[in-house]
Amino acid sequence: MLTVHRLAGAIALGMALAPAPGPAAPLPPAEVIHWWTSGGESAAVRVMADAYRAAGGTWQDSPVAGSEQARAVAINRIVGRKAPAAAQFNTSRQFRDMIDAAMLENVDALAAREHWDQTLPEPIRDVIRQDGHYYAVPVDFHSPGWIWYSKAAFRKAGIAREPANMDELFAALDKLKAAGLIALAHGGQSWQENIVFMTVLANVGGKDLYLKVLRERDPRAIQSDAFLQVLLAFKRLSTYVDRGAPGRNWNDASALLISGRAGVQIMGDWVKAEFGAARLSPGKDYGCLPGFGARAPYLIQGDAFVFPRRGNADMARAQQLLGQVMVAPATQLAFNRLKGSLPVRPDVDVSTLDACAQLGWAALKDRSRHVGIGEVYLTPDQNGALADALTAYWNREQPVAQVQKAIAAALRY
């Protein structure tokens, strides 16, 4: 893949995202690259596309299966001077190089109107803002650290109540396994194992240890006994997955809960889109835990769109309209209801959202619980090295002290 910095000088600087002067010409088609291809995700993105068309734009849909693949396509298109109007990224450091290379329009006007300095959670704000300028439009808040469970599977295994801590979760997994069910539905992909790790770190280690390991990359915290206990709990979870887990997609793991074949899944709140598409109801068909207890750290990430510089005033107007539509109250509510995520606006009425979303909204309102995902604090290289160390530990027998050293080395630079 072509690197951003090699071609930075070849990218012509465009106009900032601001209203173009003079009479308005027809808007050009706006190609949007995204990775929302599962059933629930496709329904959600149609809301956004329809809203853009209703506002007078032409949405040109370019879905690419898989987030890593979609980002690679977008970056290659941008550095190759065939950029789309907008491209999806996570709210992380994934597009930092493109900001440094002046390849993205800023969205400062929209940010000022929506008061993002005051309203966005710090982990989101700090990765889309650089040197005082905003370079991405957040469209949702997700939390990857949810624990989902099938009510039917719990009944079959004789589990009377949802687990309130990690020990009770292990007890429930033991009962599910004894009942002949897949205890933990999992997709054996490194990013999914990273999610399981972050969830365990937050719930076993607490906020202080979480930030010392991932934000501060403190070698003493990584070598501590408290972190050793986190790693042991993480490894123990690997004993509850089935043989079909390696390479499984996250939505296929969710399908195991939907069918009642599996009991628990640790995954982000985007799985609700799959549950909704299967006409399952929270509280009746499945349960959800954003963490153990009202003070558990709440992991925040999300999706955002960047707008490549095109050097074209009409395209800049199309990009401006895209950004406005994406954060409009009606779009936000309808999109996030289907997506399983939470709106980025604090002023929308969330009373119509489901019971799990209400739990997430309550956690989101408590800023003392906020922590970013690893990608908020780590460079892509550090995050990749950490994922490699965790996946090796998940899949192979390794002394835990050796894993601590591997993680310390991964986060050193």
N, C-alpha and C positions, 0 to 999 in steps of 0.2 A: 504494500500500500504506500502510495506517495506520502511523504511526510509534509506536514504543514509548513515547517520553516524553510524547506528547500524551495518552495514555490511562493513564499510570502511576497517576494518582490515582484512577482509576475501578476499579482492580483491587483487590479485597478481599484482605487478607493471610490466608493459610491456615496450616494447621498444618505444622510441619517434618516431614520424613520420619523418623518415629520410631514405635515400636510404640504402638498406641492402647490405653488402659487399658480394663478391663472385658471382658465376654464378647465374643468375636469374632462379628460379623455376617457374612453372606455377602458376598464381595467383589463389587463392581460390575464390569461389563465394562471392560477397560482398552484404550482405543483407542490404537494406536501408529502414528504417521505416520513413514514412512521412504521412501527412494528406491531401495531394492534391488529392481529390477524385471527385470534381465537374468537369463538362465537360471541361471548359477552363483550369483548373488546371491539369487535366489528360493529356491534349495535351502538356502542358508545360513540365511536368516531363518526358514525353516520349523523348523529345529533349535531356535532360540530360542523360537518360538511354542509348539512342542510341549513344551518344557521348562517353560514357564510354565503351560500347561494341566495338565501332570502334577503341578505343585506346588499345584494347586487354583485357579488363576486362569482368567479368560476373556479370551483375547487377541482383540482386534478389529482386524483388519489394515486399514490405510489406506495402501497404497502410492501414491506420486506419482512419475511418471517425471521424472527430472532433479533433481539436487541443489538447484539454485537455485530451481526451481519448488516443490519440497517444503518448503524453508525458508520461502519466501514464504507458502505455505499455512499452515504451522505458526504463523508469527508473526502473521498476520492472525487466525487462530483464537484465539490466546492473547490478543491485545489486544482482540478482539471478544467476550470472555467465553464462548467456545465451545471452550475448550482441550481437547486430547486428554489422555490420561493421561501419554503420553511422546511426545517428538518427537526425531528424529535430527538431529544437527548434526555437523560436523567438529570435531575438537579444535583450536579456533582462537578468534579473537575474535568469531566470528559471533553469539554469544549474550550478549556483554558488556553490551549495552544493557538486556537483560531482567534481568540480575543487578542492574544499577544501579537499575532500576525496581521491584525487589522482587517480580518476577513468578514466580520459580522457587523451588522447594523446595531446601533444601540437603540434601546426602547425607553429612553429616559422620559419622554413626554407621557407615555402611558404609565410608567412607574410613578411619576409625580401625581398624575390624576387619580391613581388608585391608592396613593399613600403607602407604597410598599415599604418605605423606610420604617414606618410605624407598625404596619399590620402583618408583614411576613415573619414567620418564625426565623430565628437567627440562623439555624442550619441551612435553610433555603436561601435566605437573603444573601448570606455571605458567599455563596458559590455562583450566584447569577449576577452579582455586582462586583465590579473590579475598578479600582481607581476612581470611585465615585460614579461610575456609569453602569447601567443595567444592560445586559446583553442577551437575555432570554425571557420569554413569557411563561411563567409557571401556570399550568392548567389544572393541577390536582395536587393533593397531599396524600401520599401513601405511607403506610407503616409496614415494613416487611416482617416485623417481629410478632405476628399474631399466631395463636395456637387455635386450630379449628378441630372440631370433633363431630363425628356422626352420632346423632341421637340413637339411631337404630342399632349401630354397632355397640354403643355403650349399654343399651338395654340387653342385647344378646350376651354381652360379657358380664352382666350383673353389676355394672358400675352405676351407683345411685346418684352421685353428684359430681360436678365438674371439679377437676383438681385445683387446689388453692396454692400449691407450691410445687417445686421440682420433685420432691420426694413423692408427693401424691400423683404427679404425672407418671413417674416411673411405675408406681403401683397400678395405675390404670393401664399402662402399656403391657404390664405383665398379665393382667386379666384378659386383655384383648388377644394377646398371643396364645394364652391357654385356651381361649374359646375358638381357636382355629382361624382367626382373622389376621389380616395384615395390620400389625399394631401401628406402625408409622409409615404413612404413604409418603414416599420421597422420590425425587428425581435425581439420580446420581450425576449431577453436573456441578462444576466447581462453584458457580454462583449460588446454587441452591444450598450447598454445604456452607458457604459463607453466611447465608441468611440464618441457618440453624446455629452457627457459631455466635453470631451477633446476638441472637435471641437468648442463648444460654448465658453469654457474657453479661447481658443486661439484667437478667433475672436471678442469676446465681451470684455474680460479682457486684451488682449494683452500679449506680451512676458513676461513683467516684472511680472505681476500678475500670469501668468501661472507658471513661475519658482518659485515664492515665495510660491505658494500653493503646487506644486507637488515635486519640488526638495528640497526646504528649509523647507517645512512643517511649515511655519510661522503662529502661531496662530492668530497674529494680521491681517495678510492678509486674513485668512479664515473667521474671524469675521468682515471684512470690508464691507462697503456698496457696493464697487465695486464687491466683490465676491457675495454678495447678489443678485445683478443685473444679474450676470451670472447664478445663480441658478434659478431665476425667468424665464429667457429666456429658460433655459433647460426644466423646468417644462411646459412652454407654448407649447413647441414642442410636448409634449406627447398628447396634445389635438387634434392633426392632424392625429393620426394613426387610423387604422381601428380595428374592434373587433377581427379580425383574427391574429393580430400581436403577441400575446403571444406564445412563443415557436417557432416562425417561423425562419427558417434558413436564413442566409444572402442572399444566392443565390436565394432563393424563393422570398425574398423581391425584389431583382434585377429583377426577372422575371416579377414582376408587372410593372416595368418601361418598360421592353422590350415589353410587350403586350399593353402598353399605358393606363393601368388601374390606374396607379399611376403617380404622377408628380415628386416627389423629393425623393432622398435617401441620407442619410449621412453615408458614408461607405468608406473603404479604396480603393485604386486604383486597388485592385485585382478584383473588379467588372467588370473592362474592359475585363477580360478574358471571362466573361459571355456574355457581349455585343458583343465581337468579335465572339464567337461561334454562336451567333444568327445573325451574318452578319450585325450588326448595325455599322454605321460609326459615329465617333465623329464629331460634327459640323453640320452634316446632320440629324442624328436621335436622338442624345443626346448631352447635354452640360455638361461641367465639370468645377468646380471651386476648386482650391487647397487652397482657402481662399479668403477673401474679400480684394482685393487690393494687390499691389506689395510688400507691407511691412508686410503682415500678417505672423505670425509665421508658419513655415512649419514643421509639425510633422513628425518625421522620426522613422521608425522601419524597420524590415526586417525579412528574414528567414535565418537561418544558420544551418550548420550540425556539430555535434560533433562526435568525433571518439573514442569510448570506448577502453580502454586498453585491449588487448587480450593476451599479452605475447607470440605473434607468429610473427616471422620475415616476413613470407610470407603475413600474413594478414596486417602487417604494410605497406608493399609495395602496397597492394591493396588499403589501405586507402590513402596512399600518392597519388596514381594515381587518385583516386576519387576526392581528393581536387584539384589537378591540372586541371582535366577536368572541374570541376564545375566553375572555374574562368577563363577558357580559353576564349579568345575574341569571337570566333565563337559561343561557347556555351552560353556565356553571352547574346549576342545580340539576338540569336534565342529564347532562353528560356524566356527572359524578354519581348520580343515582344508578346509572347503568354500569359504570366503570368499577364501582365498589370503593371508590376513593372519596375524599372529602374536598369540598370547594376551597379555593384559595381566597375567597372573599369572606370576611367576617360578618358581612351585613346581609347574607342570604338566610332565608327561613329554612332551617334544617329539620323542622318538626316532622316533615313528611318522609325523611330518610329512615332506613330500617334500624332495628334495635342495635345491631353491631356498629353501625355508623354513629349512633348516639353515644356509645361507649368511646369510640374513637374521638368524637367531637369534644367530649368532656376531658379526655386526656390532652387533646390539642390545646384546649383553653388554659391548661395548667402549664405555664411556661417553665416551671421548675422541673418538670419531667422531660423536657425536650433534650434529645441527643440526636446528632446526625448519624447517618450510616457511615460505614468505613470509607466509602468513596468521597465523603464530604471532607474528611481529614487527611486522606492519603492521596498520593499521586497515583496515576494509573499503574506505574511500575511497582510501587509499594503494594497496592491493592492486589495486583496480579501475583506478586511473590507470596503474599499472605494466603491467597486462595490456593496456590500450589501447595504450600505447607499444610494447610488444613485438609485438602483433598487427599494428600498422601497419608496423613494421619487417620482420616476417616476410613480409608480403604485398606490400610496395611497395619500390621502390628508394629508399633514403635514405642520405645520407652518415652514416657511423657516428658522427662527431663530433656531428651533429645529434641522433642517438638518445641519446647520452650526456647531452646537455643535457635532452632530454625526460624521461629517467629521473630525473635529478637533480631536475627540477621536480616530477615525480610523487611523489617520496619526501620532498619538502621539508617537508610539513605533516603 
